[in-house]
Amino acid sequence: MIKSLNIHPNQELIRACQRNDRKAQMMLYKNYYKAMYHTANRILENPVEAEDVMQEAFIDAFQKISQLSDEQSFGAWLKRIVINKALDVIKREKTIQSYREMIQHEILEDEEVDDQEPDLQYQLREVQLAMQNIPDQYRIVLSLHLFEGMDYEEMGQILNLEYNNVKTKYSRARQRLIGEIQRLQNQQGKKEVWHVEN
């Protein structure tokens, strides 16, 4: 099973899917469904909706896979479909509780977390709590950049925003997140200096 989108699937499998090979489609689905589900669930924080989004994304992907010219880009291409569909759900339902426990899911699914220092895990939990209390528009850009690894240009394509607008929105999101973390720490009588990736 493919555990990272950085590991490209077998090109012959992609080509078989382009020939509408059902067995190949099922194999590709099994390779990617877990990663795509968790991407959707980190955005939606609703397992049922995340499952629906994932299924719809795979249906769209298999219908359009003949248009894919670079087999090695399948993982990133599929991930964009999942993210776009998840964002459509947010817009449609105007949810204000999306991304709840997003970082907790990230921690649980990341095998490397077991080797992290306890202090770092505690800090990640603080970030998780803070993320629950900031507006959706800021949680979205923080999630796409920090957890999905997208740059400003990629985020702009997903969110239909100009590069400078994305950069400004992310800068404001960073400040809101840091401010919320510090507010929570003040409630606990703690004082730490926080930095969030630019």
C-alpha positions as CSV (number, residue, x, y, z in Angstrom):
1,M,0.0,0.0,0.0
2,I,1.2,3.5,-0.8
3,K,1.7,5.4,2.4
4,S,2.9,8.7,0.9
5,L,1.9,10.8,-2.1
6,N,5.6,11.3,-2.7
7,I,5.8,7.6,-3.7
8,H,4.4,7.4,-7.2
9,P,2.1,4.5,-8.2
10,N,3.0,2.1,-10.9
11,Q,2.6,3.9,-14.2
12,E,1.2,0.8,-15.8
13,L,-1.6,0.8,-13.3
14,I,-2.5,4.4,-14.2
15,R,-2.4,3.5,-17.9
16,A,-4.7,0.5,-17.2
17,C,-7.2,2.8,-15.5
18,Q,-7.0,5.0,-18.6
19,R,-8.3,2.0,-20.5
20,N,-11.1,1.7,-18.0
21,D,-9.7,-1.4,-16.4
22,R,-12.0,-2.0,-13.4
23,K,-9.4,-4.2,-11.6
24,A,-6.8,-1.5,-12.0
25,Q,-9.2,1.1,-10.7
26,M,-9.8,-0.9,-7.6
27,M,-6.1,-1.4,-7.0
28,L,-5.5,2.4,-7.4
29,Y,-8.4,3.1,-5.1
30,K,-6.9,0.9,-2.4
31,N,-3.5,2.6,-2.8
32,Y,-4.9,6.1,-2.2
33,Y,-8.2,5.9,-0.3
34,K,-6.8,6.2,3.2
35,A,-4.7,9.3,2.4
36,M,-7.5,10.9,0.5
37,Y,-10.0,10.2,3.3
38,H,-7.8,11.8,5.9
39,T,-7.2,14.9,3.6
40,A,-11.0,15.3,3.3
41,N,-11.6,14.7,7.0
42,R,-9.0,17.2,8.1
43,I,-10.9,19.8,6.1
44,L,-14.5,18.7,7.0
45,E,-14.1,17.2,10.4
46,N,-17.0,15.0,9.5
47,P,-16.2,11.3,8.7
48,V,-19.5,10.7,6.8
49,E,-19.0,13.8,4.6
50,A,-15.3,13.0,4.2
51,E,-16.2,9.5,3.0
52,D,-18.7,11.0,0.5
53,V,-16.2,13.5,-0.8
54,M,-13.5,10.9,-1.2
55,Q,-15.9,8.6,-3.2
56,E,-17.0,11.5,-5.4
57,A,-13.4,12.5,-6.0
58,F,-12.4,9.0,-7.1
59,I,-15.5,8.8,-9.5
60,D,-14.4,12.1,-11.1
61,A,-10.8,11.1,-11.2
62,F,-11.5,7.8,-13.0
63,Q,-13.9,9.6,-15.4
64,K,-11.2,12.2,-16.3
65,I,-8.0,10.0,-15.9
66,S,-7.6,9.8,-19.7
67,Q,-6.8,13.5,-19.6
68,L,-3.9,12.9,-17.2
69,S,-0.7,13.2,-19.2
70,D,1.8,12.6,-16.4
71,E,1.1,9.4,-14.6
72,Q,3.5,10.4,-11.8
73,S,1.3,13.4,-10.9
74,F,-1.8,11.3,-10.2
75,G,-1.5,11.6,-6.4
76,A,-1.3,15.4,-6.4
77,W,-4.0,15.6,-9.1
78,L,-6.3,13.4,-7.0
79,K,-5.6,15.4,-3.9
80,R,-6.6,18.6,-5.6
81,I,-9.9,17.1,-6.6
82,V,-10.5,16.0,-3.0
83,I,-9.6,19.4,-1.6
84,N,-11.8,21.2,-4.1
85,K,-14.8,19.0,-3.3
86,A,-14.3,19.4,0.5
87,L,-14.2,23.2,0.1
88,D,-17.4,23.0,-1.9
89,V,-19.0,21.2,1.0
90,I,-17.9,24.0,3.4
91,K,-19.2,26.7,1.1
92,R,-22.5,24.8,0.6
93,E,-23.2,24.2,4.3
94,K,-21.5,27.4,5.6
95,T,-20.0,25.3,8.4
96,I,-18.2,27.1,11.2
97,Q,-16.8,24.0,12.8
98,S,-14.7,22.6,10.0
99,Y,-11.2,21.4,10.7
100,R,-12.0,20.5,14.4
101,E,-9.3,18.2,15.7
102,M,-7.5,18.4,12.3
103,I,-4.1,18.5,13.9
104,Q,-5.0,15.6,16.2
105,H,-5.7,13.5,13.1
106,E,-2.5,14.6,11.6
107,I,-0.6,13.4,14.7
108,L,-2.4,10.1,15.0
109,E,-1.7,9.3,11.3
110,D,1.9,10.3,11.2
111,E,4.1,7.4,12.2
112,E,7.0,9.7,13.0
113,V,5.1,11.3,15.9
114,D,6.0,8.5,18.2
115,D,9.6,9.7,18.1
116,Q,8.8,13.3,18.9
117,E,9.6,15.0,22.2
118,P,6.6,15.2,24.7
119,D,7.0,19.0,24.6
120,L,6.5,19.1,20.9
121,Q,3.4,16.9,21.1
122,Y,2.0,19.3,23.8
123,Q,2.6,22.3,21.6
124,L,0.8,20.5,18.7
125,R,-2.2,20.0,21.0
126,E,-2.1,23.7,21.8
127,V,-2.2,24.5,18.1
128,Q,-5.1,22.1,17.7
129,L,-7.1,24.0,20.3
130,A,-6.3,27.3,18.9
131,M,-7.3,26.2,15.3
132,Q,-10.8,25.5,16.6
133,N,-11.2,29.1,17.6
134,I,-10.2,31.0,14.5
135,P,-12.4,31.7,11.4
136,D,-12.8,29.2,8.6
137,Q,-11.1,31.4,6.1
138,Y,-7.9,31.4,8.2
139,R,-8.1,27.7,9.1
140,I,-8.3,26.8,5.4
141,V,-5.2,28.7,4.3
142,L,-3.2,27.4,7.3
143,S,-4.3,23.9,6.6
144,L,-3.4,24.0,2.9
145,H,0.0,25.6,3.6
146,L,1.1,23.9,6.8
147,F,-0.4,20.4,6.4
148,E,-1.0,19.9,2.7
149,G,2.3,21.6,1.8
150,M,0.9,24.0,-0.8
151,D,2.7,27.2,-1.8
152,Y,0.8,30.5,-2.3
153,E,0.4,29.9,-6.0
154,E,-1.2,26.5,-5.5
155,M,-3.5,27.8,-2.8
156,G,-4.5,30.6,-5.1
157,Q,-5.6,28.1,-7.7
158,I,-7.6,26.1,-5.2
159,L,-9.2,29.1,-3.5
160,N,-9.6,31.2,-6.7
161,L,-7.5,34.0,-5.3
162,E,-4.7,36.2,-6.6
163,Y,-1.2,35.4,-5.3
164,N,-0.9,38.6,-3.2
165,N,-4.4,38.0,-1.7
166,V,-3.4,34.6,-0.6
167,K,-0.1,35.9,0.9
168,T,-2.0,38.6,2.8
169,K,-4.7,36.1,4.0
170,Y,-2.0,33.7,5.2
171,S,-0.2,36.4,7.0
172,R,-3.4,37.4,8.8
173,A,-4.1,33.8,9.6
174,R,-0.7,33.3,11.2
175,Q,-1.2,36.3,13.4
176,R,-4.7,35.1,14.4
177,L,-3.4,31.7,15.2
178,I,-0.5,33.0,17.2
179,G,-2.8,35.4,19.1
180,E,-5.2,32.6,19.9
181,I,-2.4,30.4,21.2
182,Q,-1.1,33.2,23.4
183,R,-4.6,33.8,24.7
184,L,-5.0,30.2,25.6
185,Q,-1.6,30.2,27.3
186,N,-2.5,33.3,29.3
187,Q,-5.6,31.5,30.6
188,Q,-3.3,28.7,31.7
189,G,-0.7,31.1,33.2
190,K,1.9,30.2,30.7
191,K,4.2,32.5,28.7
192,E,5.9,31.2,25.5
193,V,7.0,32.8,22.3
194,W,5.3,31.2,19.3
195,H,6.4,31.2,15.7
196,V,4.4,29.9,12.7
197,E,5.9,29.1,9.4
198,N,5.9,31.9,6.8
